[in-house]
Amino acid sequence: VPSPPGRRARLSAPGTSRSSSAAREELRRRLLGLIEGHRVVIFSKSYCPHSTRVKELFSSLGVECNILELDQVDNGASVQEVLSELTNQRTVPNIFVNKVHMGGCDRTFQAHQSGLLQKLLQDDPAYDYDLIVIGGGSGGLACAQEAAILGRKVLVLDFVVPSPQGTSWGLGGTCVNVGCIPKKLMHQAALLGQALTDSRKFGWEYSQQVKHNWGTMTEAVQNHIGSLNWGYRLSLREKAVAYINSYGEFVEHHKIKVQQLEKGSPGKLKVMAKSTEGPETIEGVYNTVLLAIGRDSCTKKMGLEKIGVKINEKSGKIPVNDVEQTNVPYVYAVGDVLEGKPELTPIAVQAGKLLARRLFGGRLEKCDYVNVPTVVFTPLEYGCCGYSEERAIEVYQKENLEVYHTLFWPLEWTVACRDNNTCYAKIICNKLDNDRVIGFHVLGPNAGEIIQGFAAAMKCGLTKQLLDDTIGIHPTCAEVFTTLQITKASG
């Protein structure tokens, strides 16, 4: 089949005197220049029938393309390898339209049928912004600010529907307003209460009654949250990121409507509930009913169905590939809204920054969703990084793992006469990889502070032998990981 009209692109090979890494970086730069400098670029192979179909499609649309036949250039294999790093696609054709990666043959034809391709082909789309972020949480703000640093025009839309009583949030998302920050501050309040109890055993004497004032605590917490809300707004302003306190809804491809919602007066709900543990029933009329059963993603009223973005109909979460791209090429998602990913602020921040760098900075790094340290701030903290024992068995098989564990008694608990069999340490090692630590778990005081340091070691390939070779700090809780000897297999 004859090829349609189109300019054949050529990429000259970099000088052989350069190091391989420098040559690779030069090739990557030239590929990005080719993509950014042309309306349509098709990386093809002259004998590929799928490539031919795509060429015929653009020819039928009267669109001139820049075509690079990878089987007809000296460095075609290198080009395809760098393209794979840029797009996570190893096959041809590999198509870009106005700098947007379309994908291969099937996705291009799907985009044509949905009208997306025609939108992308507009000579002057006259977009108001290079990037619009819907949701001013940790991930969205990190992505927006990083894109602005890279010179892009960015808009952040953030609006939280008020409760029936009129309560709403400031900028910053779940973490700042109702998650990590207030949680840790309230956790600290609880620890101080426990410390008061312990203090008598350490010789502190006081006769007056000590009580907790909930109102004083909540006011202090809310004041701190308010300062963070203001700090985020100031940071966006300093980086020239536009911010609108409004709800964002897709109306068509590349077009978002900004319909601040009105505050409604609370209605009344008749509630009937039956106990699952007995015959007791409850009935009453209320303005507000709080169901503390976790969160659903607020994605079903954003118009995503108008542009074809797939979501999990049950949870509202959005499935993405390993570069946070949805099934619609120009729509990405980061943070708690992702399906099957940890709902954690630091990982949202990291994913948002890396996404902006890949989109606008020519970088390749992807977010690591496995070796993620996290902690539960219950009175006895629980921290972990890497695999749970159950998940490690699924991935590596039980016979290939060694699990070391022990109970421990923090020194500060001894004088206070607190339990000596409550705190727990465990590591999971892959025997096929030099006993590399793939799971790290601790239950005890300051678990978050402990796990953060060991998480860095795990990123560097921590092994059981390296732990054994490490000198512990005595007396601390963390030193228990340098002396682990008991295995689960030993019984």
Salt bridges, closest charged atoms under 4 A:
GLU25 OE2 - ARG28 NH1 2.66
GLU26 OE1 - ARG18 NH1 3.75
GLU26 OE2 - ARG29 NH2 2.60
GLU26 OE2 - ARG30 NE 2.93
GLU64 OE2 - ARG7 NH1 3.06
GLU69 OE2 - ARG8 NE 3.99
GLU69 OE2 - LYS55 NZ 2.68
GLU81 OE2 - ARG24 NH2 3.00
GLU85 OE2 - ARG24 NH2 2.48
ASP123 OD1 - ARG39 NE 3.26
GLU146 OE2 - ARG357 NE 2.81
ASP198 OD2 - ARG418 NH1 2.99
GLU249 OE2 - LYS306 NZ 3.02
GLU252 OE2 - LYS119 NZ 2.72
GLU283 OE2 - LYS270 NZ 3.45
ASP322 OD2 - LYS366 NZ 2.99
GLU324 OE1 - ARG358 NH2 2.65
ASP336 OD2 - ARG295 NH2 2.83
GLU343 OE1 - ARG295 NH2 2.83
GLU343 OE2 - LYS317 NZ 2.77
GLU365 OE1 - ARG363 NE 3.21
ASP368 OD2 - LYS459 NZ 3.00
GLU381 OE2 - HIS187 NE2 2.90
GLU389 OE1 - LYS426 NZ 2.94
GLU389 OE1 - LYS488 NZ 2.89
GLU394 OE1 - ARG391 NH1 2.82
ASP433 OD2 - ARG436 NE 2.57
ASP468 OD1 - LYS464 NZ 2.61
GLU479 OE2 - HIS474 ND1 2.77
